[in-house]
Amino acid sequence: MASSSGASSGSTTMLRNSSSEDDLQQVMDLRKRKRMLSNRESARRSRVKKQKHLDDLMGQLGQLSKENNEILKRMNVTSQLYMNIEAENSILRAQMAELSHRLNSLNEIIEYVNFCSGTFERHEDAAAPTTGAFGHQLGDDFFMNPWNNADFHLNQPIMDMIMY
């Protein structure tokens, strides 16, 4: 009997081993399925997060493109204004040069006339300014610095010759 009970005890052990192996396999399969589900969920969350980040970047790209276009428009407007002002400054510089040249020419003519006619000769009593033909006081620096004389206006024909 001992031998038969030993044989049956070995088969019970085998059954238990195979049963525990089946249980172990089921536990491992269950863990594997749980891990697969967890990995799938993690991958899904990762894809959602990646898509959200991509959407945020696309929104940021749109906003930055819009800002860039606005800056370019402002730069173009500013450049155009700069060019207009630069052109106007060039015209004003040319007009100033022409008027300075004319003023120098007029001063040379006045000096020549004064030299030739002696009309505006300085006398020792030069403290009192001379009155010109149009009622303007002609001081020491009247012809040399006409911009200080607010009452004196140049005739219009000087401006007519300047090209715009």
C-alpha positions as CSV (number, residue, x, y, z in Angstrom):
1,M,0.0,0.0,0.0
2,A,2.8,2.3,0.7
3,S,3.8,2.1,-2.8
4,S,0.3,2.8,-4.1
5,S,-0.1,5.7,-1.8
6,G,3.3,7.0,-2.8
7,A,2.3,6.9,-6.4
8,S,-1.0,8.6,-5.7
9,S,0.8,11.2,-3.6
10,G,3.2,11.9,-6.6
11,S,0.3,12.3,-9.0
12,T,-1.4,14.7,-6.6
13,T,1.8,16.7,-6.4
14,M,1.8,16.6,-10.2
15,L,-1.8,17.7,-10.3
16,R,-1.0,20.4,-7.8
17,N,2.0,21.5,-9.8
18,S,0.1,21.6,-13.0
19,S,-2.8,23.3,-11.2
20,S,-0.4,25.9,-9.7
21,E,1.3,26.3,-13.1
22,D,-2.1,27.0,-14.6
23,D,-2.9,29.4,-11.8
24,L,0.5,31.0,-12.2
25,Q,0.0,31.2,-16.0
26,Q,-3.5,32.8,-15.4
27,V,-2.0,35.3,-13.0
28,M,0.8,36.1,-15.4
29,D,-1.7,36.4,-18.3
30,L,-3.8,38.7,-16.1
31,R,-0.8,40.8,-15.3
32,K,0.2,40.8,-18.9
33,R,-3.3,42.0,-19.9
34,K,-3.3,44.6,-17.2
35,R,0.1,45.8,-18.3
36,M,-1.0,45.9,-22.0
37,L,-4.1,47.9,-21.0
38,S,-2.0,50.2,-18.9
39,N,0.5,50.6,-21.7
40,R,-2.3,51.3,-24.2
41,E,-3.8,53.9,-21.9
42,S,-0.4,55.5,-21.3
43,A,0.2,55.6,-25.1
44,R,-3.3,57.1,-25.6
45,R,-2.5,59.8,-23.0
46,S,0.8,60.4,-24.6
47,R,-0.8,60.8,-28.1
48,V,-3.4,63.2,-26.6
49,K,-0.7,65.2,-24.9
50,K,1.4,65.3,-28.1
51,Q,-1.7,66.4,-30.1
52,K,-2.5,69.1,-27.6
53,H,1.1,70.3,-27.7
54,L,1.0,70.3,-31.5
55,D,-2.3,72.3,-31.5
56,D,-0.7,74.8,-29.1
57,L,2.3,75.2,-31.3
58,M,0.1,75.6,-34.4
59,G,-1.9,78.3,-32.5
60,Q,1.3,80.0,-31.5
61,L,2.6,79.8,-35.1
62,G,-0.6,81.5,-36.3
63,Q,-0.4,84.2,-33.6
64,L,3.3,84.9,-34.4
65,S,2.7,84.9,-38.1
66,K,-0.1,87.5,-37.6
67,E,2.2,89.6,-35.4
68,N,5.0,89.3,-37.9
69,N,2.7,90.5,-40.7
70,E,1.6,93.5,-38.6
71,I,5.2,94.4,-37.9
72,L,6.0,94.1,-41.6
73,K,3.1,96.4,-42.4
74,R,4.2,98.9,-39.8
75,M,7.8,98.7,-41.1
76,N,6.6,99.3,-44.6
77,V,4.5,102.3,-43.5
78,T,7.5,103.7,-41.5
79,S,9.9,103.1,-44.4
80,Q,7.5,105.0,-46.7
81,L,7.2,107.9,-44.3
82,Y,11.0,107.9,-43.9
83,M,11.4,108.0,-47.6
84,N,8.9,110.9,-47.9
85,I,10.5,112.8,-45.1
86,E,14.0,112.2,-46.6
87,A,12.8,113.5,-50.0
88,E,11.2,116.5,-48.4
89,N,14.5,117.1,-46.5
90,S,16.4,116.9,-49.7
91,I,14.1,119.5,-51.3
92,L,14.4,121.8,-48.2
93,R,18.2,121.4,-48.3
94,A,18.3,122.3,-52.0
95,Q,16.0,125.3,-51.3
96,M,18.1,126.4,-48.4
97,A,21.3,126.1,-50.5
98,E,19.6,128.1,-53.3
99,L,18.3,130.8,-50.9
100,S,21.7,131.0,-49.2
101,H,23.3,131.4,-52.6
102,R,20.8,134.1,-53.5
103,L,21.3,135.8,-50.1
104,N,25.1,135.8,-50.6
105,S,24.6,137.2,-54.1
106,L,22.3,139.9,-52.8
107,N,24.8,140.8,-50.1
108,E,27.6,141.0,-52.7
109,I,25.4,143.3,-54.8
110,I,24.6,145.5,-51.8
111,E,28.3,145.6,-50.9
112,Y,29.1,146.6,-54.4
113,V,26.4,149.2,-54.5
114,N,27.6,150.5,-51.1
115,F,31.2,150.6,-52.3
116,C,30.3,152.3,-55.6
117,S,27.7,154.8,-54.4
118,G,28.8,155.4,-50.8
119,T,25.1,155.6,-49.9
120,F,25.3,153.4,-46.8
121,E,28.8,154.5,-45.7
122,R,29.4,154.1,-42.0
123,H,29.9,157.4,-40.3
124,E,31.3,157.9,-36.9
125,D,27.8,158.3,-35.6
126,A,26.9,154.7,-36.5
127,A,25.0,154.1,-33.3
128,A,21.7,155.3,-34.9
129,P,20.5,152.8,-37.5
130,T,19.8,154.0,-41.0
131,T,16.2,153.7,-42.4
132,G,15.9,152.0,-45.7
133,A,13.7,152.7,-48.7
134,F,10.8,150.6,-47.3
135,G,10.9,152.1,-43.8
136,H,13.0,149.3,-42.3
137,Q,15.8,150.1,-39.9
138,L,19.1,149.1,-41.3
139,G,21.5,148.3,-38.5
140,D,25.1,147.0,-38.6
141,D,24.1,143.4,-39.3
142,F,20.9,144.0,-41.3
143,F,22.3,142.7,-44.5
144,M,24.7,140.2,-43.0
145,N,22.1,138.4,-40.9
146,P,18.6,139.2,-42.3
147,W,16.9,136.4,-40.4
148,N,17.1,138.5,-37.2
149,N,14.8,141.1,-38.9
150,A,11.2,139.9,-38.3
151,D,9.7,142.8,-40.1
152,F,11.6,142.3,-43.3
153,H,10.1,139.9,-45.8
154,L,11.7,138.8,-49.0
155,N,9.7,139.3,-52.3
156,Q,7.8,136.2,-53.5
157,P,9.7,135.8,-56.9
158,I,12.6,134.3,-55.0
159,M,10.4,131.3,-54.1
160,D,8.9,131.0,-57.6
161,M,12.2,129.9,-59.1
162,I,12.6,126.9,-56.7
163,M,11.6,123.6,-58.3
164,Y,9.5,121.1,-56.3
